[in-house]
Amino acid sequence: MDKSTIKENLKASIEVKQKLFNDDEILTKITDLSGKIIEVYKKDGKVLFCGNGGSAADAQHLAAEFSGRYYYDRPPLFSEALNVNTSYMTAVANDYSYDVVYERLIKAMGRKGDVLIALSTSGNSTNVVNALIQAKKADMLTVGFTGEGGGKMKDLCDILIEVPSTNTPRIQECHMLIGHSICEIVEQGLFPQD
């Protein structure tokens, strides 16, 4: 077997992460977002996530880090990925449209002061864009994790975390790294260990 594919992927991943490492604007956005999430939780708010495909899996993973635990035992935090109820997803997609599956849940669950973190490598997923539009109507903090350019989500996000890449796997790897960093900062900020 040839190791070149693995080495090329590792090299590409390191290069994108190096760009993030050197981008003070993105680092400041991630830090600011972490602080805002801490304040939302202090006010008994919640963090909702949405995405499609791999981004849906990432949304579910990050929601679990908040609602379960990240590094250490502490009280749970209200966080949910909007894609986890398959009966809801298939019914609404069938009866209405896949384009509104997240928008309808934001109408039901989203409240002023809550956070929606929307993941889309292109920034153009219609159902995610519609969720952000509804979240803005509900006066929620809108956050986008995208790739380079931000797509249609760019103008709908209070905070846009734009990974400097157009390569979907590399973008998703960075979304998880950024999400994990936020989970760690929030956990430490709300439940400091002596």
Secondary structure, DSSP 4 states (H G I P E B T S, - for coil): ---HHHHHHHHHHHHHHHHHHH-HHHHHHHHHHHHHHHHHHHTT--EEEE-STHHHHHHHHHHHHHHT-SSS------EEETT--HHHHHHHHHHT-GGGHHHHHHHHH--TT-EEEEE-SSS--HHHHHHHHHHHHTTPEEEEEESTT-GGGGGG-SEEEE-S---HHHHHHHHHHHHHHHHHHHHHHHS---
